[in-house]
Amino acid sequence: MKICLTDARLIDPELGTETRGSLIIEDGVIIAVGADIDTQTADEIIDCRGKCLAPGIIDIGVKIGEPGERHKESFRTAGLAAAAGGVTTIITRPDTTPAMDTPEALSFASRRASDVTPINVLPMSALTKGREGREMVEMGFMKDAGAVGFTDCDHVVRDPKVFSRAMTYARSLGALVMAHPQEPDLSKGAAVTSGKFASLRGLPSVSPMAERMGLERDLALVEMSRVRYHADCLSSGAALPALQRAKDAGLDVTAGTSIHHLTLNEFDVDDYRTFFKLKPPLRSEDDRQAMIAAVASGLIDTLSSFHTPQDEESKRLPFEEAAAGAVGLETLLPAAMRLYHAGDLTLPQLWRAMALAPAKRLGLAAGRLSVSAPADLVLFDPEAPFVMDRFKLHSKSKNTPFDGARMQGKVLMTLVAGRPVFQKNCFPKGLP
């Protein structure tokens, strides 16, 4: 069956263009795209009415509560949230309870995801057993079981000998190592970024230099091992020169950031709202602007939600004691529209960071609006206004810093392999 989406604003991150045209899907893949294609051969025609059609978002670093914390998020609820947010592929973190460090655990997660989730789910494996930084996992077995990368998440591998050996072994497998650059002793117990504001609020803080120090160490080990490396969430301008030097030197290095660090800053924690407690903490406005410029230039490759569900009991605590993290699968797209409407980033630039670059880094065919690419797509209205209500989110946990915020950008339809997995009830009738 051929499905044709007509009269759409086609957001092509590969070409960096935004054009009016149509797209035809058959057997789960794109078979034609452009302004002059023949739409009469389609079995079903969907009039997009000038709304935006883009590759589905590929979200790196999504935390799922299975196993161990299913009360915070399950594969089923995360899948529903992702579909409603235009996310067609999630890359799950291994910081589960217990950690995702055995082939059996990885196989369980993959089976569970395929049974209850309407989107694509690709798991990452822990880098070391128990994420304790002492002994690396059986990387070959984990890769065979489906791991697309190896990371201990926010647990920094303190011992450089252990980390370098893991990197060397990963390089022999062609595997990707992801890390959370941070100097662990400096950042221990920190809740906010250091500075006058943190001092006035009396909150434990950390200098952005801790991120730079952690990245510098990691990049030195990358230079030694020549591993494929991805820094999961950079947030400070101080770290960017080191990243630029590594890329200029030809190292196989990429980096990502989070939507929260591009749209919020340290002053948002003014009233001690724990929904704004993140890891790394929110930075200064200068840092926020530096990260936006880095995404625009391509120095920062990927933009993700870093979806981290926390229950009410974990957040309703004094700021320094509350758990860090925010949900983001459904808020990633509308939050990104803040950057678009402010003139900071174009839609092709945003989708390069949210879809194309993650696909390239992980070796996926998705993330593109080209012939033969998977028909993983999102149709959205970038202008549609709404007030964010956290209780309407599909996630089990409701810890979003955007609660009550006026936002723009609504997902109208999400398709995975050409099949609609989410459809907004306000969209014109007659859609499949």
C-alpha positions as CSV (number, residue, x, y, z in Angstrom):
1,M,0.0,0.0,0.0
2,K,1.3,3.4,-1.0
3,I,0.7,6.4,1.3
4,C,1.3,9.9,0.1
5,L,1.7,12.9,2.3
6,T,1.1,16.0,0.3
7,D,1.4,19.8,0.7
8,A,4.0,19.4,3.5
9,R,6.9,21.6,4.6
10,L,9.7,19.1,4.1
11,I,12.4,19.5,6.7
12,D,15.5,17.8,5.2
13,P,18.5,17.9,7.7
14,E,20.8,16.2,5.2
15,L,20.4,18.9,2.6
16,G,19.8,21.6,5.2
17,T,16.6,22.7,3.3
18,E,13.0,23.4,4.0
19,T,10.8,23.1,0.9
20,R,7.1,22.5,0.0
21,G,6.4,19.1,-1.4
22,S,5.1,15.6,-1.0
23,L,6.4,12.2,0.2
24,I,5.4,8.7,-0.7
25,I,5.7,5.6,1.5
26,E,5.6,2.0,0.5
27,D,6.5,-1.1,2.6
28,G,7.7,1.1,5.4
29,V,10.3,3.1,3.4
30,I,10.3,6.4,1.6
31,I,10.1,5.7,-2.2
32,A,9.7,9.3,-3.4
33,V,10.1,12.8,-2.0
34,G,10.0,16.3,-3.5
35,A,7.9,19.0,-5.1
36,D,7.3,17.3,-8.5
37,I,6.6,13.7,-7.7
38,D,3.5,11.8,-9.1
39,T,1.0,11.5,-6.2
40,Q,-1.7,9.9,-8.3
41,T,-0.4,6.3,-7.8
42,A,-0.9,6.4,-4.1
43,D,-3.5,4.3,-2.4
44,E,-4.0,6.8,0.3
45,I,-3.4,10.6,0.3
46,I,-2.9,12.6,3.4
47,D,-3.2,16.4,3.0
48,C,-0.6,17.9,5.5
49,R,-2.0,21.4,4.9
50,G,1.4,23.1,5.0
51,K,2.5,21.6,8.3
52,C,6.1,20.4,8.8
53,L,7.2,16.9,7.9
54,A,10.5,15.8,9.3
55,P,12.5,12.6,10.1
56,G,11.4,11.1,13.4
57,I,13.5,12.2,16.4
58,I,16.3,9.8,17.6
59,D,16.7,10.4,21.3
60,I,20.0,9.3,22.8
61,G,20.1,8.6,26.6
62,V,16.5,7.7,27.6
63,K,16.1,6.2,31.0
64,I,13.6,3.4,31.4
65,G,12.7,2.1,34.8
66,E,12.6,-1.6,33.8
67,P,14.0,-3.5,35.6
68,G,13.9,-2.1,39.2
69,E,12.1,1.2,38.9
70,R,9.0,0.4,36.9
71,H,7.0,2.8,39.1
72,K,8.9,5.7,37.5
73,E,8.7,4.6,33.9
74,S,7.9,1.4,31.9
75,F,8.7,0.6,28.3
76,R,5.0,0.9,27.6
77,T,4.6,4.4,29.0
78,A,7.9,5.6,27.6
79,G,6.9,4.3,24.2
80,L,3.6,6.2,24.4
81,A,5.4,9.4,25.5
82,A,7.9,9.1,22.7
83,A,5.3,8.6,20.0
84,A,3.3,11.6,21.3
85,G,6.6,13.6,21.2
86,G,7.6,12.7,17.6
87,V,10.4,10.5,18.8
88,T,10.6,7.3,16.7
89,T,13.8,5.8,18.1
90,I,15.0,5.8,21.7
91,I,18.5,4.8,22.8
92,T,18.1,3.5,26.3
93,R,20.5,4.0,29.2
94,P,21.9,1.0,31.2
95,D,21.5,2.7,34.6
96,T,18.7,0.3,35.6
97,T,18.5,-1.7,38.8
98,P,20.4,-3.9,38.4
99,A,22.6,-2.3,35.7
100,M,22.3,-3.5,32.2
101,D,25.6,-5.4,32.2
102,T,24.7,-8.9,31.0
103,P,23.5,-10.3,27.7
104,E,20.5,-11.8,29.5
105,A,19.4,-8.4,30.9
106,L,19.9,-6.8,27.5
107,S,17.8,-9.5,25.8
108,F,15.1,-9.1,28.4
109,A,14.9,-5.4,27.7
110,S,14.8,-5.9,24.0
111,R,12.0,-8.4,24.2
112,R,10.0,-6.3,26.6
113,A,10.4,-3.2,24.4
114,S,9.3,-5.0,21.2
115,D,6.3,-6.5,23.0
116,V,4.8,-3.2,24.4
117,T,6.4,-0.3,22.5
118,P,5.3,1.1,19.2
119,I,8.6,2.8,18.4
120,N,12.2,1.6,17.8
121,V,14.1,0.9,21.0
122,L,17.9,0.3,20.9
123,P,19.7,-0.4,24.2
124,M,23.1,0.7,25.5
125,S,25.1,-1.5,27.7
126,A,27.0,-0.6,30.9
127,L,30.7,-0.2,30.3
128,T,31.8,-1.8,33.6
129,K,30.1,-4.4,35.7
130,G,27.5,-2.8,38.0
131,R,28.6,0.6,36.6
132,E,31.2,0.5,39.4
133,G,34.2,1.3,37.3
134,R,36.3,-1.7,38.3
135,E,35.8,-4.4,35.7
136,M,34.6,-4.0,32.1
137,V,31.6,-6.0,30.9
138,E,31.8,-8.8,28.3
139,M,31.7,-6.3,25.4
140,G,31.6,-8.8,22.6
141,F,28.7,-10.7,24.0
142,M,26.9,-7.4,24.8
143,K,27.4,-6.2,21.3
144,D,26.1,-9.5,19.9
145,A,23.1,-9.1,22.1
146,G,22.2,-5.8,20.5
147,A,24.1,-3.1,22.5
148,V,24.6,0.0,20.3
149,G,27.0,1.6,22.7
150,F,28.7,1.3,26.1
151,T,28.4,3.8,28.9
152,D,28.3,4.0,32.7
153,C,26.1,7.0,32.4
154,D,26.8,9.6,35.1
155,H,29.1,7.2,37.0
156,V,32.5,8.4,35.9
157,V,35.1,5.7,35.6
158,R,37.6,7.1,38.0
159,D,40.5,4.7,37.2
160,P,42.1,5.8,33.9
161,K,43.7,2.4,33.5
162,V,40.4,0.7,33.7
163,F,38.8,3.3,31.3
164,S,41.7,3.1,28.8
165,R,41.6,-0.7,28.7
166,A,37.8,-0.6,28.1
167,M,38.4,1.9,25.3
168,T,41.1,-0.2,23.7
169,Y,38.9,-3.3,23.8
170,A,35.9,-1.3,22.4
171,R,38.0,-0.1,19.5
172,S,38.9,-3.7,18.6
173,L,35.1,-4.3,18.3
174,G,34.4,-1.0,16.5
175,A,32.1,-0.2,19.4
176,L,31.0,3.3,20.6
177,V,31.9,4.4,24.1
178,M,29.8,7.2,25.6
179,A,30.8,9.1,28.7
180,H,29.5,11.8,31.0
181,P,32.5,14.2,31.3
182,Q,32.9,15.4,34.8
183,E,35.6,15.5,37.5
184,P,33.9,13.3,40.0
185,D,35.4,14.7,43.2
186,L,34.8,18.3,42.3
187,S,31.2,17.6,41.3
188,K,30.3,15.3,44.2
189,G,27.2,16.6,46.1
190,A,26.8,19.6,43.8
191,A,23.2,20.8,43.0
192,V,23.9,23.9,41.0
193,T,26.6,25.7,39.1
194,S,29.0,27.7,41.2
195,G,28.8,31.5,41.2
196,K,27.2,34.5,43.0
197,F,23.7,33.1,42.4
198,A,24.6,29.8,44.0
199,S,26.2,31.5,47.0
200,L,23.2,33.7,47.5
201,R,20.9,30.7,47.5
202,G,23.2,28.7,49.8
203,L,23.2,25.7,47.5
204,P,26.2,23.3,47.1
205,S,27.8,24.0,43.7
206,V,30.3,22.9,41.1
207,S,32.4,24.9,38.7
208,P,31.9,24.3,35.0
209,M,35.6,23.6,34.9
210,A,34.8,20.2,36.4
211,E,33.2,19.3,33.0
212,R,36.2,20.6,31.1
213,M,38.6,18.6,33.3
214,G,36.6,15.5,32.8
215,L,36.5,16.0,29.0
216,E,40.2,16.8,28.7
217,R,41.0,13.5,30.5
218,D,38.6,11.5,28.3
219,L,40.0,13.0,25.1
220,A,43.5,12.2,26.2
221,L,42.5,8.5,26.6
222,V,40.7,8.6,23.3
223,E,43.8,9.9,21.6
224,M,45.7,7.0,23.1
225,S,43.2,4.3,22.3
226,R,41.6,5.7,19.1
227,V,38.2,4.5,20.2
228,R,34.9,5.9,18.8
229,Y,33.8,8.3,21.6
230,H,30.7,10.3,22.4
231,A,30.4,12.9,25.2
232,D,26.8,12.5,26.2
233,C,25.9,15.9,27.6
234,L,28.2,18.9,27.4
235,S,26.7,22.1,29.0
236,S,29.5,24.7,29.4
237,G,31.4,26.9,27.0
238,A,34.6,26.0,28.9
239,A,34.6,22.5,27.4
240,L,34.1,23.5,23.8
241,P,37.7,24.4,22.9
242,A,38.9,20.9,23.9
243,L,36.2,19.3,21.8
244,Q,37.2,21.5,18.8
245,R,40.9,20.5,19.2
246,A,40.0,16.8,19.3
247,K,37.9,17.1,16.1
248,D,40.6,19.1,14.4
249,A,43.1,16.4,15.3
250,G,41.0,13.8,13.5
251,L,39.8,11.9,16.6
252,D,36.6,10.0,16.1
253,V,34.8,12.2,18.7
254,T,31.2,13.5,18.8
255,A,29.3,15.3,21.6
256,G,25.8,16.0,22.6
257,T,23.8,18.3,24.8
258,S,20.3,18.4,26.3
259,I,17.3,20.5,25.4
260,H,17.1,21.8,28.9
261,H,20.6,23.2,28.8
262,L,19.7,25.1,25.6
263,T,16.4,26.5,26.8
264,L,17.0,27.1,30.6
265,N,19.7,28.7,32.7
266,E,20.8,28.8,36.3
267,F,18.3,31.5,37.3
268,D,15.4,29.1,36.7
269,V,16.2,27.4,40.1
270,D,15.5,30.7,41.8
271,D,12.5,29.4,43.8
272,Y,14.2,26.1,44.6
273,R,11.9,24.1,42.3
274,T,13.4,20.7,42.2
275,F,12.0,20.0,38.7
276,F,14.9,22.3,37.6
277,K,17.6,20.1,39.3
278,L,19.5,18.4,36.5
279,K,22.8,16.6,36.0
280,P,24.9,18.5,34.9
281,P,23.3,21.5,36.6
282,L,21.8,24.3,34.6
283,R,24.5,26.8,33.6
284,S,24.9,30.5,33.1
285,E,23.2,32.4,30.2
286,D,26.6,32.8,28.6
287,D,27.1,29.0,28.6
288,R,23.6,28.5,27.2
289,Q,24.3,30.8,24.3
290,A,27.7,29.1,23.7
291,M,26.0,25.8,23.5
292,I,23.4,27.1,21.1
293,A,26.2,28.4,18.9
294,A,28.0,25.1,19.1
295,V,24.8,23.2,17.9
296,A,24.4,25.7,15.1
297,S,28.0,25.2,13.9
298,G,27.9,21.5,14.3
299,L,30.6,21.4,16.9
300,I,27.9,19.9,19.2
301,D,26.5,17.0,17.1
302,T,23.4,15.7,18.9
303,L,20.5,17.2,20.9
304,S,18.5,14.9,23.2
305,S,16.0,15.1,26.0
306,F,17.9,13.0,28.5
307,H,14.6,11.7,29.7
308,T,15.1,10.9,33.4
309,P,11.8,10.1,35.2
310,Q,11.7,10.7,38.9
311,D,8.7,10.0,41.1
312,E,7.1,12.6,43.5
313,E,8.9,11.2,46.5
314,S,12.3,11.7,44.8
315,K,11.6,15.3,43.9
316,R,9.6,16.6,46.9
317,L,12.7,17.1,49.0
318,P,15.0,20.0,49.8
319,F,16.8,21.1,46.6
320,E,20.2,19.6,47.5
321,E,18.6,16.3,48.5
322,A,16.2,15.9,45.6
323,A,17.0,13.5,42.7
324,A,18.3,15.1,39.5
325,G,16.7,14.8,36.2
326,A,13.6,15.7,34.1
327,V,11.3,13.9,31.7
328,G,11.6,15.1,28.2
329,L,10.3,12.7,25.5
330,E,7.1,14.7,25.0
331,T,8.7,18.2,25.6
332,L,11.7,17.9,23.4
333,L,10.0,19.1,20.3
334,P,8.0,22.0,21.7
335,A,11.1,23.1,23.7
336,A,13.2,23.0,20.6
337,M,10.6,25.3,18.9
338,R,11.6,27.9,21.5
339,L,15.0,28.0,19.8
340,Y,13.4,28.1,16.3
341,H,11.0,31.0,17.2
342,A,13.8,32.9,18.9
343,G,15.8,32.7,15.7
344,D,18.6,30.8,17.3
345,L,18.4,27.6,15.2
346,T,16.6,26.8,11.9
347,L,14.4,23.7,11.6
348,P,17.0,21.8,9.4
349,Q,19.7,22.6,12.1
350,L,17.5,21.3,14.9
351,W,16.7,18.1,13.0
352,R,20.3,17.6,12.0
353,A,21.0,17.5,15.8
354,M,17.9,15.6,16.8
355,A,17.7,13.0,14.0
356,L,20.5,13.0,11.4
357,A,23.6,13.2,13.6
358,P,22.3,10.5,16.1
359,A,21.5,8.2,13.2
360,K,25.0,8.7,11.6
361,R,26.7,8.2,14.9
362,L,24.9,4.9,15.6
363,G,25.0,3.7,12.0
364,L,21.2,3.9,11.5
365,A,19.5,4.4,8.1
366,A,16.8,6.6,9.8
367,G,17.0,10.4,10.4
368,R,16.7,11.3,6.7
369,L,14.1,12.4,4.2
370,S,15.6,10.5,1.3
371,V,14.6,7.6,-0.9
372,S,15.1,4.2,0.7
373,A,15.2,5.6,4.2
374,P,12.9,4.2,6.8
375,A,9.5,6.0,6.9
376,D,10.1,7.1,10.5
377,L,8.5,10.5,10.4
378,V,6.9,13.3,12.5
379,L,4.3,15.7,11.2
380,F,4.0,18.8,13.4
381,D,2.8,22.3,13.6
382,P,5.6,24.6,14.9
383,E,3.2,27.5,15.5
384,A,0.5,25.8,17.6
385,P,0.4,27.3,21.1
386,F,-0.5,25.5,24.3
387,V,0.2,25.6,28.0
388,M,2.2,22.6,29.3
389,D,0.3,20.5,31.8
390,R,2.5,17.9,33.3
391,F,-0.4,15.7,34.3
392,K,-1.3,15.3,30.6
393,L,2.0,13.7,29.8
394,H,2.1,10.0,29.0
395,S,5.1,9.3,31.2
396,K,4.5,7.7,34.6
397,S,6.6,10.4,36.2
398,K,5.6,14.1,35.7
399,N,8.9,15.9,36.6
400,T,9.1,18.5,33.8
401,P,10.6,21.9,34.3
402,F,8.2,23.2,31.7
403,D,5.0,22.6,33.7
404,G,2.7,25.6,33.3
405,A,4.9,27.2,30.6
406,R,3.5,28.7,27.4
407,M,4.9,26.8,24.5
408,Q,4.5,26.4,20.8
409,G,4.8,23.2,18.6
410,K,2.4,20.3,18.6
411,V,3.0,16.8,17.1
412,L,0.1,16.0,14.8
413,M,1.3,12.5,13.7
414,T,4.2,10.2,14.3
415,L,4.9,7.3,11.9
416,V,7.2,4.4,12.4
417,A,8.0,2.3,9.3
418,G,5.1,4.1,7.6
419,R,2.6,3.1,10.3
420,P,1.0,5.9,12.4
421,V,1.7,5.3,16.1
422,F,0.4,8.6,17.2
423,Q,-2.3,10.9,15.8
424,K,-3.5,14.2,17.3
425,N,-7.3,14.2,17.5
426,C,-7.4,17.8,16.2
427,F,-5.9,16.8,12.9
428,P,-8.2,16.7,9.8
429,K,-10.4,13.7,9.5
430,G,-9.8,11.0,7.0
431,L,-6.3,10.0,8.1
432,P,-5.5,6.3,8.7
